[in-house]
Amino acid sequence: MNARETAWRVFATELNSSTLEIKATEEKAPSYIVTPLGAKINRVLVAGVMTEKENIGSDEEPMWKARIQDVSGSFYINVGRFQPEASAAIADIEIPSFVAAVGRVRTYTTDDQRVFVSVRPEHIVPITETVRNEWILETAKSTWKRLTATKKVLGMGDATEQDLIKAGMSPTEAFGITYALDNYGQMPDSTLYLKTIQAALRMLLPERNVDLGFPEDYSDEPDEIEIPEGQNGGTGNNAAQLEDMILSLLEELDTDGKGAPREELERRAEAEGISSIELEEVSNTLMDKGLVYEPNLRYLKRI
């Protein structure tokens, strides 16, 4: 019997950017996807806010689709009859809720060769915000480690897997990074992952605009290290004040439990001196923090 695969911690950004698949060549052998940062993944542990769920099967044989939102994007969840424990659990979870799920990754390739990644959970459970925040911190650490390791390998020239193992990497890490660099064909977009890491860490801090001390120029760290600041500027209100104002408006405008109508929210925000651009930026920040979600495109609802 094969040992159970390690459940990787990755943000939605990295998982959904993955297009490489290593299919099993033997019966019951695991298949993998390889991310742009070299994570060779069979199973993942994801956490965030479950914002949607739908039974597209029947009451007798349910098939659930769901979306779990983390700080960077959404994980897409599929639960069928071969995951009875997860199926029973998801049926009882209220929307929205903090959840964690562990399961195998699956890919689907469309006719025009676009690749979509989903997670098929073995287990899915409600969690507290504290547990979700612990997942964010650990995932930020592991993402940073993969990003800096990829940059280091690029600086080593034509290093082989054995060279990387001798340099201290595990066989899995050495294979994943070399396979990703060989097959994706270019250095992954450091800025994308740095912004995700910074957004994750800021989410855990009381003052969102605190200087995290990312280095401006490290020869052995990613090049695209500078992160734009002041993304919430414009009215003279600081980020925390803007977020509190929007949250208050969401509560006030949610008169029927469906959420706040976006048109009315924009009108009221403008009356408070908040531009439509600022409203969009603050709304995205609040969704990243798991404090609000979109029941549909016309409404925004506080969690």
Beta strands, then each sheet from edge to edge (+ up, - down):
strand 1: 7-8
strand 2: 20-22
strand 3: 32-34
strand 4: 40-41
strand 5: 43-55
strand 6: 64-69
strand 7: 74-79
strand 8: 97-109
strand 9: 115-126
strand 10: 260-261
strand 11: 292-296
strand 12: 299-302
sheet 1: 1+ 5+ 6- 7+
sheet 2: 1+ 5+ 8- 9+
sheet 3: 2+ 3- 4+
sheet 4: 10+ 12- 11+
end
